[in-house]
Amino acid sequence: MVMRKIFSSPITPPHSPRALRRRRMRSLMGKKRLATLNKIALCSQRVRKTKPREVAPDAELGYNNGCIVDEYKGFSSKYTEPVVLVSYKEPLPKGFEDKQDEIVPVRIIAEKEPKKLIAHLVDLLSSGRGSIVL
């Protein structure tokens, strides 16, 4: 009577060095696959960088006409220099008659400590002390 092998390889106990090595290799392969998939996903996503906007010269925009600010809309860092976004009340600057309800940037001019001036302007404009003439 000839006995045949049922299994082609001997059964390894779950805590043997061979089984541990197999488990480690499988987990490493899974991690490598995940890392590769993540790299592919990151490469396919486009990073969009916004170009800072230029504020037009004061003579062109007419911001220094003593116009009354209707509402403070916030500080914007989308420009190449510090600006505060506001909407105007009547009377509107020359050339801005059609921008009654639009939000427009106002240039902040400060020679010393511009951050303190910006903080002060933000405080004044957002505290609701009435209209502020810029």
C-alpha positions in Angstrom: 0.0 0.0 0.0 1.4 3.3 -1.1 0.6 6.4 0.9 0.1 9.6 -1.0 0.8 13.0 0.3 -2.4 15.0 0.7 -0.6 18.3 0.9 2.3 19.2 -1.3 3.9 21.3 1.4 4.1 20.7 5.1 1.7 22.7 7.3 3.5 25.5 9.1 2.4 26.5 12.5 1.0 30.1 12.7 3.9 31.4 14.8 6.8 29.8 13.0 9.4 32.1 11.5 8.3 31.2 8.0 4.7 32.1 8.7 5.8 35.4 10.3 8.0 36.2 7.3 5.1 35.5 4.9 2.8 37.8 6.9 5.4 40.6 7.0 5.9 40.3 3.2 2.1 40.4 2.5 1.7 43.5 4.7 4.6 45.2 3.1 3.3 44.5 -0.4 -0.1 46.0 0.7 1.6 49.1 2.0 3.6 49.5 -1.2 0.5 49.1 -3.3 -1.3 51.8 -1.1 1.7 54.1 -1.4 1.7 53.7 -5.2 -2.0 54.3 -5.4 -1.7 57.4 -3.3 1.1 58.8 -5.4 -1.0 58.2 -8.6 -3.9 60.0 -7.0 -1.8 62.9 -5.8 -0.2 63.3 -9.2 -3.5 63.4 -11.0 -4.8 66.3 -8.8 -3.8 69.8 -9.9 -2.5 72.3 -7.5 -3.9 75.7 -8.5 -1.9 78.8 -7.4 -3.7 82.0 -7.6 -1.8 85.0 -9.0 -2.0 88.0 -6.7 -4.1 90.8 -8.3 -2.7 94.2 -8.9 -4.5 97.2 -7.4 -4.8 100.0 -9.9 -3.2 103.5 -9.2 -5.3 105.9 -7.0 -5.6 108.4 -9.8 -7.2 105.8 -12.0 -9.6 104.4 -9.3 -10.4 107.6 -7.4 -10.3 106.0 -4.0 -9.0 109.1 -2.3 -12.1 111.2 -3.1 -13.4 111.1 0.5 -16.2 108.7 -0.3 -18.3 107.2 2.5 -17.9 103.5 3.1 -21.3 101.7 3.3 -20.0 98.4 4.7 -16.8 96.7 5.5 -16.5 93.4 3.7 -13.2 92.1 5.0 -9.5 92.1 4.5 -8.2 90.5 1.3 -4.8 88.9 0.8 -5.5 88.2 -2.9 -3.8 91.5 -3.9 -0.1 92.3 -4.1 -0.4 95.0 -1.4 -2.7 95.4 1.7 -6.3 96.2 0.8 -9.6 96.4 2.6 -12.7 95.3 0.7 -15.6 97.7 1.1 -18.8 98.8 -0.7 -19.5 102.5 -1.2 -22.4 104.8 -0.2 -23.4 107.8 -2.2 -21.6 109.9 -3.5 -19.6 107.3 -5.5 -16.1 108.0 -6.8 -15.8 109.4 -10.3 -16.0 106.5 -12.8 -17.6 104.2 -10.1 -21.3 105.3 -10.6 -22.2 101.8 -11.9 -20.6 100.0 -8.9 -23.1 101.0 -6.2 -23.5 97.5 -4.7 -20.2 96.0 -5.8 -17.4 95.2 -3.4 -14.2 97.1 -4.3 -10.7 97.1 -2.9 -9.4 100.1 -1.0 -5.6 100.6 -0.8 -4.2 100.9 2.7 -1.3 103.4 2.8 0.9 103.1 5.9 4.5 104.1 6.2 5.1 102.7 9.7 3.6 99.5 11.2 1.0 98.7 8.6 -0.3 95.7 10.6 -1.4 98.0 13.5 -3.1 100.4 11.0 -4.9 97.4 9.4 -6.0 96.2 12.8 -7.2 99.6 13.7 -9.1 100.0 10.4 -10.7 96.6 10.8 -11.8 97.5 14.3 -13.3 100.8 13.2 -15.0 99.5 10.1 -16.5 96.4 11.8 -17.6 98.1 15.1 -20.5 99.8 13.5 -19.6 103.3 14.6 -21.3 104.8 11.6 -19.8 105.6 8.3 -16.1 106.1 7.9 -14.6 108.4 5.3 -11.6 107.0 3.5 
